[in-house]
Structure formats: C-alpha cells, structure tokens
Amino acid sequence: MKADQATGKQLDPNQIEKLATEQQLRAQLAELSLSN
C-alpha cells in the first residue's frame, strides 16, 4: 500500500477512506495506551 503511494498511483476513494479510518483508530489506541 505504501509502495502504491510512493509511485504516485491514485488511490480510489474507498481505499483513502479506509486508510483514514485506520489512522484514526491507531491514534485512539495510542491515546488509550498513553492514558493507561
């Protein structure tokens, strides 16, 4: 997936949305682990 971005290949909207959601989840997990 990172390789695709590096080559400048356009991602379809669904994939972009999935990536954004994944980043949000990771951010939430990071906050949770920091607060624990």
mmCIF entry with sequence, helices, sheets and N, C-alpha, C, O atoms, coordinates in Angstrom:
data_MODEL
# 
_entry.id   MODEL 
# 
_entity.id                         1 
_entity.type                       polymer 
_entity.pdbx_number_of_molecules   1 
# 
_entity_poly.entity_id                      1 
_entity_poly.type                           'polypeptide(L)' 
_entity_poly.nstd_linkage                   no 
_entity_poly.nstd_monomer                   no 
_entity_poly.pdbx_seq_one_letter_code       MKADQATGKQLDPNQIEKLATEQQLRAQLAELSLSN 
_entity_poly.pdbx_seq_one_letter_code_can   MKADQATGKQLDPNQIEKLATEQQLRAQLAELSLSN 
_entity_poly.pdbx_strand_id                 A 
# 
loop_
_entity_poly_seq.entity_id 
_entity_poly_seq.num 
_entity_poly_seq.mon_id 
_entity_poly_seq.hetero 
1 1  MET n 
1 2  LYS n 
1 3  ALA n 
1 4  ASP n 
1 5  GLN n 
1 6  ALA n 
1 7  THR n 
1 8  GLY n 
1 9  LYS n 
1 10 GLN n 
1 11 LEU n 
1 12 ASP n 
1 13 PRO n 
1 14 ASN n 
1 15 GLN n 
1 16 ILE n 
1 17 GLU n 
1 18 LYS n 
1 19 LEU n 
1 20 ALA n 
1 21 THR n 
1 22 GLU n 
1 23 GLN n 
1 24 GLN n 
1 25 LEU n 
1 26 ARG n 
1 27 ALA n 
1 28 GLN n 
1 29 LEU n 
1 30 ALA n 
1 31 GLU n 
1 32 LEU n 
1 33 SER n 
1 34 LEU n 
1 35 SER n 
1 36 ASN n 
# 
_struct_asym.id          A 
_struct_asym.entity_id   1 
# 
loop_
_struct_conf.conf_type_id 
_struct_conf.id 
_struct_conf.pdbx_PDB_helix_id 
_struct_conf.beg_label_comp_id 
_struct_conf.beg_label_asym_id 
_struct_conf.beg_label_seq_id 
_struct_conf.pdbx_beg_PDB_ins_code 
_struct_conf.end_label_comp_id 
_struct_conf.end_label_asym_id 
_struct_conf.end_label_seq_id 
_struct_conf.pdbx_end_PDB_ins_code 
_struct_conf.beg_auth_comp_id 
_struct_conf.beg_auth_asym_id 
_struct_conf.beg_auth_seq_id 
_struct_conf.end_auth_comp_id 
_struct_conf.end_auth_asym_id 
_struct_conf.end_auth_seq_id 
_struct_conf.pdbx_PDB_helix_class 
_struct_conf.details 
_struct_conf.pdbx_PDB_helix_length 
HELX_P HELX_P1 AA1 LYS A 2  ? ALA A 6  ? LYS A 2  ALA A 6  1 ? 5  
HELX_P HELX_P2 AA2 PRO A 13 ? SER A 35 ? PRO A 13 SER A 35 1 ? 23 
# 
_struct_conf_type.id          HELX_P 
_struct_conf_type.criteria    ? 
_struct_conf_type.reference   ? 
# 
loop_
_atom_site.group_PDB 
_atom_site.id 
_atom_site.type_symbol 
_atom_site.label_atom_id 
_atom_site.label_alt_id 
_atom_site.label_comp_id 
_atom_site.label_asym_id 
_atom_site.label_entity_id 
_atom_site.label_seq_id 
_atom_site.pdbx_PDB_ins_code 
_atom_site.Cartn_x 
_atom_site.Cartn_y 
_atom_site.Cartn_z 
_atom_site.occupancy 
_atom_site.B_iso_or_equiv 
_atom_site.pdbx_formal_charge 
_atom_site.auth_seq_id 
_atom_site.auth_comp_id 
_atom_site.auth_asym_id 
_atom_site.auth_atom_id 
_atom_site.pdbx_PDB_model_num 
ATOM 1   N N  . MET A 1 1  ? 0.830   -1.207 0.000  1.00 0.00 ? 1  MET A N  1 
ATOM 2   C CA . MET A 1 1  ? 0.000   0.000  0.000  1.00 0.00 ? 1  MET A CA 1 
ATOM 3   C C  . MET A 1 1  ? 0.863   1.256  0.000  1.00 0.00 ? 1  MET A C  1 
ATOM 4   O O  . MET A 1 1  ? 0.591   2.214  -0.724 1.00 0.00 ? 1  MET A O  1 
ATOM 5   N N  . LYS A 1 2  ? 1.906   1.236  0.823  1.00 0.00 ? 2  LYS A N  1 
ATOM 6   C CA . LYS A 1 2  ? 2.818   2.377  0.846  1.00 0.00 ? 2  LYS A CA 1 
ATOM 7   C C  . LYS A 1 2  ? 3.541   2.508  -0.490 1.00 0.00 ? 2  LYS A C  1 
ATOM 8   O O  . LYS A 1 2  ? 3.816   3.615  -0.952 1.00 0.00 ? 2  LYS A O  1 
ATOM 9   N N  . ALA A 1 3  ? 3.844   1.372  -1.101 1.00 0.00 ? 3  ALA A N  1 
ATOM 10  C CA . ALA A 1 3  ? 4.522   1.377  -2.395 1.00 0.00 ? 3  ALA A CA 1 
ATOM 11  C C  . ALA A 1 3  ? 3.653   2.060  -3.445 1.00 0.00 ? 3  ALA A C  1 
ATOM 12  O O  . ALA A 1 3  ? 4.156   2.794  -4.297 1.00 0.00 ? 3  ALA A O  1 
ATOM 13  N N  . ASP A 1 4  ? 2.355   1.816  -3.379 1.00 0.00 ? 4  ASP A N  1 
ATOM 14  C CA . ASP A 1 4  ? 1.435   2.447  -4.317 1.00 0.00 ? 4  ASP A CA 1 
ATOM 15  C C  . ASP A 1 4  ? 1.490   3.965  -4.199 1.00 0.00 ? 4  ASP A C  1 
ATOM 16  O O  . ASP A 1 4  ? 1.521   4.674  -5.205 1.00 0.00 ? 4  ASP A O  1 
ATOM 17  N N  . GLN A 1 5  ? 1.501   4.453  -2.976 1.00 0.00 ? 5  GLN A N  1 
ATOM 18  C CA . GLN A 1 5  ? 1.542   5.898  -2.758 1.00 0.00 ? 5  GLN A CA 1 
ATOM 19  C C  . GLN A 1 5  ? 2.866   6.474  -3.247 1.00 0.00 ? 5  GLN A C  1 
ATOM 20  O O  . GLN A 1 5  ? 2.908   7.576  -3.794 1.00 0.00 ? 5  GLN A O  1 
ATOM 21  N N  . ALA A 1 6  ? 3.933   5.732  -3.049 1.00 0.00 ? 6  ALA A N  1 
ATOM 22  C CA . ALA A 1 6  ? 5.258   6.212  -3.433 1.00 0.00 ? 6  ALA A CA 1 
ATOM 23  C C  . ALA A 1 6  ? 5.356   6.390  -4.939 1.00 0.00 ? 6  ALA A C  1 
ATOM 24  O O  . ALA A 1 6  ? 6.032   7.305  -5.410 1.00 0.00 ? 6  ALA A O  1 
ATOM 25  N N  . THR A 1 7  ? 4.692   5.532  -5.700 1.00 0.00 ? 7  THR A N  1 
ATOM 26  C CA . THR A 1 7  ? 4.754   5.618  -7.153 1.00 0.00 ? 7  THR A CA 1 
ATOM 27  C C  . THR A 1 7  ? 3.802   6.677  -7.695 1.00 0.00 ? 7  THR A C  1 
ATOM 28  O O  . THR A 1 7  ? 3.758   6.917  -8.901 1.00 0.00 ? 7  THR A O  1 
ATOM 29  N N  . GLY A 1 8  ? 3.044   7.308  -6.810 1.00 0.00 ? 8  GLY A N  1 
ATOM 30  C CA . GLY A 1 8  ? 2.129   8.354  -7.237 1.00 0.00 ? 8  GLY A CA 1 
ATOM 31  C C  . GLY A 1 8  ? 0.856   7.796  -7.852 1.00 0.00 ? 8  GLY A C  1 
ATOM 32  O O  . GLY A 1 8  ? 0.085   8.529  -8.471 1.00 0.00 ? 8  GLY A O  1 
ATOM 33  N N  . LYS A 1 9  ? 0.638   6.496  -7.681 1.00 0.00 ? 9  LYS A N  1 
ATOM 34  C CA . LYS A 1 9  ? -0.574  5.880  -8.201 1.00 0.00 ? 9  LYS A CA 1 
ATOM 35  C C  . LYS A 1 9  ? -1.765  6.441  -7.426 1.00 0.00 ? 9  LYS A C  1 
ATOM 36  O O  . LYS A 1 9  ? -1.701  6.592  -6.206 1.00 0.00 ? 9  LYS A O  1 
ATOM 37  N N  . GLN A 1 10 ? -2.833  6.743  -8.125 1.00 0.00 ? 10 GLN A N  1 
ATOM 38  C CA . GLN A 1 10 ? -4.008  7.302  -7.446 1.00 0.00 ? 10 GLN A CA 1 
ATOM 39  C C  . GLN A 1 10 ? -4.748  6.211  -6.686 1.00 0.00 ? 10 GLN A C  1 
ATOM 40  O O  . GLN A 1 10 ? -5.004  5.128  -7.211 1.00 0.00 ? 10 GLN A O  1 
ATOM 41  N N  . LEU A 1 11 ? -5.084  6.517  -5.450 1.00 0.00 ? 11 LEU A N  1 
ATOM 42  C CA . LEU A 1 11 ? -5.868  5.582  -4.641 1.00 0.00 ? 11 LEU A CA 1 
ATOM 43  C C  . LEU A 1 11 ? -7.348  5.847  -4.879 1.00 0.00 ? 11 LEU A C  1 
ATOM 44  O O  . LEU A 1 11 ? -7.759  6.993  -5.064 1.00 0.00 ? 11 LEU A O  1 
ATOM 45  N N  . ASP A 1 12 ? -8.140  4.791  -4.875 1.00 0.00 ? 12 ASP A N  1 
ATOM 46  C CA . ASP A 1 12 ? -9.575  5.023  -5.024 1.00 0.00 ? 12 ASP A CA 1 
ATOM 47  C C  . ASP A 1 12 ? -10.135 5.533  -3.694 1.00 0.00 ? 12 ASP A C  1 
ATOM 48  O O  . ASP A 1 12 ? -9.567  5.254  -2.638 1.00 0.00 ? 12 ASP A O  1 
ATOM 49  N N  . PRO A 1 13 ? -11.249 6.280  -3.737 1.00 0.00 ? 13 PRO A N  1 
ATOM 50  C CA . PRO A 1 13 ? -11.832 6.898  -2.531 1.00 0.00 ? 13 PRO A CA 1 
ATOM 51  C C  . PRO A 1 13 ? -12.037 5.917  -1.387 1.00 0.00 ? 13 PRO A C  1 
ATOM 52  O O  . PRO A 1 13 ? -11.799 6.254  -0.228 1.00 0.00 ? 13 PRO A O  1 
ATOM 53  N N  . ASN A 1 14 ? -12.478 4.708  -1.708 1.00 0.00 ? 14 ASN A N  1 
ATOM 54  C CA . ASN A 1 14 ? -12.708 3.711  -0.655 1.00 0.00 ? 14 ASN A CA 1 
ATOM 55  C C  . ASN A 1 14 ? -11.421 3.389  0.081  1.00 0.00 ? 14 ASN A C  1 
ATOM 56  O O  . ASN A 1 14 ? -11.411 3.228  1.301  1.00 0.00 ? 14 ASN A O  1 
ATOM 57  N N  . GLN A 1 15 ? -10.335 3.296  -0.677 1.00 0.00 ? 15 GLN A N  1 
ATOM 58  C CA . GLN A 1 15 ? -9.054  2.958  -0.063 1.00 0.00 ? 15 GLN A CA 1 
ATOM 59  C C  . GLN A 1 15 ? -8.567  4.114  0.811  1.00 0.00 ? 15 GLN A C  1 
ATOM 60  O O  . GLN A 1 15 ? -8.042  3.902  1.904  1.00 0.00 ? 15 GLN A O  1 
ATOM 61  N N  . ILE A 1 16 ? -8.750  5.343  0.313  1.00 0.00 ? 16 ILE A N  1 
ATOM 62  C CA . ILE A 1 16 ? -8.351  6.524  1.082  1.00 0.00 ? 16 ILE A CA 1 
ATOM 63  C C  . ILE A 1 16 ? -9.136  6.585  2.390  1.00 0.00 ? 16 ILE A C  1 
ATOM 64  O O  . ILE A 1 16 ? -8.585  6.863  3.455  1.00 0.00 ? 16 ILE A O  1 
ATOM 65  N N  . GLU A 1 17 ? -10.436 6.316  2.281  1.00 0.00 ? 17 GLU A N  1 
ATOM 66  C CA . GLU A 1 17 ? -11.300 6.345  3.471  1.00 0.00 ? 17 GLU A CA 1 
ATOM 67  C C  . GLU A 1 17 ? -10.852 5.287  4.469  1.00 0.00 ? 17 GLU A C  1 
ATOM 68  O O  . GLU A 1 17 ? -10.817 5.529  5.675  1.00 0.00 ? 17 GLU A O  1 
ATOM 69  N N  . LYS A 1 18 ? -10.511 4.111  3.951  1.00 0.00 ? 18 LYS A N  1 
ATOM 70  C CA . LYS A 1 18 ? -10.065 3.014  4.808  1.00 0.00 ? 18 LYS A CA 1 
ATOM 71  C C  . LYS A 1 18 ? -8.771  3.391  5.525  1.00 0.00 ? 18 LYS A C  1 
ATOM 72  O O  . LYS A 1 18 ? -8.602  3.108  6.711  1.00 0.00 ? 18 LYS A O  1 
ATOM 73  N N  . LEU A 1 19 ? -7.861  4.033  4.793  1.00 0.00 ? 19 LEU A N  1 
ATOM 74  C CA . LEU A 1 19 ? -6.593  4.451  5.389  1.00 0.00 ? 19 LEU A CA 1 
ATOM 75  C C  . LEU A 1 19 ? -6.832  5.485  6.479  1.00 0.00 ? 19 LEU A C  1 
ATOM 76  O O  . LEU A 1 19 ? -6.229  5.417  7.549  1.00 0.00 ? 19 LEU A O  1 
ATOM 77  N N  . ALA A 1 20 ? -7.710  6.437  6.207  1.00 0.00 ? 20 ALA A N  1 
ATOM 78  C CA . ALA A 1 20 ? -8.003  7.484  7.179  1.00 0.00 ? 20 ALA A CA 1 
ATOM 79  C C  . ALA A 1 20 ? -8.604  6.890  8.446  1.00 0.00 ? 20 ALA A C  1 
ATOM 80  O O  . ALA A 1 20 ? -8.236  7.270  9.558  1.00 0.00 ? 20 ALA A O  1 
ATOM 81  N N  . THR A 1 21 ? -9.529  5.957  8.269  1.00 0.00 ? 21 THR A N  1 
ATOM 82  C CA . THR A 1 21 ? -10.156 5.304  9.422  1.00 0.00 ? 21 THR A CA 1 
ATOM 83  C C  . THR A 1 21 ? -9.114  4.547  10.226 1.00 0.00 ? 21 THR A C  1 
ATOM 84  O O  . THR A 1 21 ? -9.124  4.567  11.457 1.00 0.00 ? 21 THR A O  1 
ATOM 85  N N  . GLU A 1 22 ? -8.210  3.874  9.511  1.00 0.00 ? 22 GLU A N  1 
ATOM 86  C CA . GLU A 1 22 ? -7.163  3.103  10.175 1.00 0.00 ? 22 GLU A CA 1 
ATOM 87  C C  . GLU A 1 22 ? -6.268  4.024  10.999 1.00 0.00 ? 22 GLU A C  1 
ATOM 88  O O  . GLU A 1 22 ? -5.881  3.683  12.117 1.00 0.00 ? 22 GLU A O  1 
ATOM 89  N N  . GLN A 1 23 ? -5.939  5.190  10.445 1.00 0.00 ? 23 GLN A N  1 
ATOM 90  C CA . GLN A 1 23 ? -5.097  6.142  11.168 1.00 0.00 ? 23 GLN A CA 1 
ATOM 91  C C  . GLN A 1 23 ? -5.806  6.665  12.406 1.00 0.00 ? 23 GLN A C  1 
ATOM 92  O O  . GLN A 1 23 ? -5.188  6.835  13.457 1.00 0.00 ? 23 GLN A O  1 
ATOM 93  N N  . GLN A 1 24 ? -7.108  6.923  12.284 1.00 0.00 ? 24 GLN A N  1 
ATOM 94  C CA . GLN A 1 24 ? -7.876  7.392  13.441 1.00 0.00 ? 24 GLN A CA 1 
ATOM 95  C C  . GLN A 1 24 ? -7.885  6.347  14.542 1.00 0.00 ? 24 GLN A C  1 
ATOM 96  O O  . GLN A 1 24 ? -7.719  6.673  15.717 1.00 0.00 ? 24 GLN A O  1 
ATOM 97  N N  . LEU A 1 25 ? -8.080  5.083  14.158 1.00 0.00 ? 25 LEU A N  1 
ATOM 98  C CA . LEU A 1 25 ? -8.102  4.005  15.145 1.00 0.00 ? 25 LEU A CA 1 
ATOM 99  C C  . LEU A 1 25 ? -6.754  3.894  15.840 1.00 0.00 ? 25 LEU A C  1 
ATOM 100 O O  . LEU A 1 25 ? -6.687  3.701  17.054 1.00 0.00 ? 25 LEU A O  1 
ATOM 101 N N  . ARG A 1 26 ? -5.680  4.018  15.064 1.00 0.00 ? 26 ARG A N  1 
ATOM 102 C CA . ARG A 1 26 ? -4.343  3.934  15.656 1.00 0.00 ? 26 ARG A CA 1 
ATOM 103 C C  . ARG A 1 26 ? -4.106  5.086  16.617 1.00 0.00 ? 26 ARG A C  1 
ATOM 104 O O  . ARG A 1 26 ? -3.494  4.907  17.669 1.00 0.00 ? 26 ARG A O  1 
ATOM 105 N N  . ALA A 1 27 ? -4.592  6.268  16.256 1.00 0.00 ? 27 ALA A N  1 
ATOM 106 C CA . ALA A 1 27 ? -4.439  7.431  17.125 1.00 0.00 ? 27 ALA A CA 1 
ATOM 107 C C  . ALA A 1 27 ? -5.193  7.210  18.434 1.00 0.00 ? 27 ALA A C  1 
ATOM 108 O O  . ALA A 1 27 ? -4.694  7.532  19.512 1.00 0.00 ? 27 ALA A O  1 
ATOM 109 N N  . GLN A 1 28 ? -6.401  6.658  18.326 1.00 0.00 ? 28 GLN A N  1 
ATOM 110 C CA . GLN A 1 28 ? -7.191  6.380  19.527 1.00 0.00 ? 28 GLN A CA 1 
ATOM 111 C C  . GLN A 1 28 ? -6.493  5.348  20.398 1.00 0.00 ? 28 GLN A C  1 
ATOM 112 O O  . GLN A 1 28 ? -6.454  5.485  21.621 1.00 0.00 ? 28 GLN A O  1 
ATOM 113 N N  . LEU A 1 29 ? -5.942  4.318  19.773 1.00 0.00 ? 29 LEU A N  1 
ATOM 114 C CA . LEU A 1 29 ? -5.223  3.286  20.524 1.00 0.00 ? 29 LEU A CA 1 
ATOM 115 C C  . LEU A 1 29 ? -4.022  3.895  21.230 1.00 0.00 ? 29 LEU A C  1 
ATOM 116 O O  . LEU A 1 29 ? -3.741  3.569  22.384 1.00 0.00 ? 29 LEU A O  1 
ATOM 117 N N  . ALA A 1 30 ? -3.319  4.773  20.545 1.00 0.00 ? 30 ALA A N  1 
ATOM 118 C CA . ALA A 1 30 ? -2.145  5.415  21.130 1.00 0.00 ? 30 ALA A CA 1 
ATOM 119 C C  . ALA A 1 30 ? -2.550  6.239  22.345 1.00 0.00 ? 30 ALA A C  1 
ATOM 120 O O  . ALA A 1 30 ? -1.881  6.201  23.378 1.00 0.00 ? 30 ALA A O  1 
ATOM 121 N N  . GLU A 1 31 ? -3.649  6.987  22.222 1.00 0.00 ? 31 GLU A N  1 
ATOM 122 C CA . GLU A 1 31 ? -4.124  7.799  23.345 1.00 0.00 ? 31 GLU A CA 1 
ATOM 123 C C  . GLU A 1 31 ? -4.509  6.914  24.522 1.00 0.00 ? 31 GLU A C  1 
ATOM 124 O O  . GLU A 1 31 ? -4.200  7.225  25.672 1.00 0.00 ? 31 GLU A O  1 
ATOM 125 N N  . LEU A 1 32 ? -5.185  5.812  24.227 1.00 0.00 ? 32 LEU A N  1 
ATOM 126 C CA . LEU A 1 32 ? -5.604  4.898  25.290 1.00 0.00 ? 32 LEU A CA 1 
ATOM 127 C C  . LEU A 1 32 ? -4.406  4.320  26.022 1.00 0.00 ? 32 LEU A C  1 
ATOM 128 O O  . LEU A 1 32 ? -4.385  4.267  27.252 1.00 0.00 ? 32 LEU A O  1 
ATOM 129 N N  . SER A 1 33 ? -3.407  3.887  25.259 1.00 0.00 ? 33 SER A N  1 
ATOM 130 C CA . SER A 1 33 ? -2.237  3.268  25.892 1.00 0.00 ? 33 SER A CA 1 
ATOM 131 C C  . SER A 1 33 ? -1.431  4.304  26.669 1.00 0.00 ? 33 SER A C  1 
ATOM 132 O O  . SER A 1 33 ? -0.761  3.967  27.645 1.00 0.00 ? 33 SER A O  1 
ATOM 133 N N  . LEU A 1 34 ? -1.493  5.569  26.235 1.00 0.00 ? 34 LEU A N  1 
ATOM 134 C CA . LEU A 1 34 ? -0.782  6.622  26.962 1.00 0.00 ? 34 LEU A CA 1 
ATOM 135 C C  . LEU A 1 34 ? -1.484  6.926  28.284 1.00 0.00 ? 34 LEU A C  1 
ATOM 136 O O  . LEU A 1 34 ? -0.831  7.168  29.300 1.00 0.00 ? 34 LEU A O  1 
ATOM 137 N N  . SER A 1 35 ? -2.818  6.911  28.263 1.00 0.00 ? 35 SER A N  1 
ATOM 138 C CA . SER A 1 35 ? -3.575  7.268  29.468 1.00 0.00 ? 35 SER A CA 1 
ATOM 139 C C  . SER A 1 35 ? -3.599  6.141  30.492 1.00 0.00 ? 35 SER A C  1 
ATOM 140 O O  . SER A 1 35 ? -3.875  6.380  31.667 1.00 0.00 ? 35 SER A O  1 
ATOM 141 N N  . ASN A 1 36 ? -3.317  4.926  30.062 1.00 0.00 ? 36 ASN A N  1 
ATOM 142 C CA . ASN A 1 36 ? -3.332  3.789  30.998 1.00 0.00 ? 36 ASN A CA 1 
ATOM 143 C C  . ASN A 1 36 ? -2.076  3.733  31.841 1.00 0.00 ? 36 ASN A C  1 
ATOM 144 O O  . ASN A 1 36 ? -1.932  2.840  32.675 1.00 0.00 ? 36 ASN A O  1 
# 
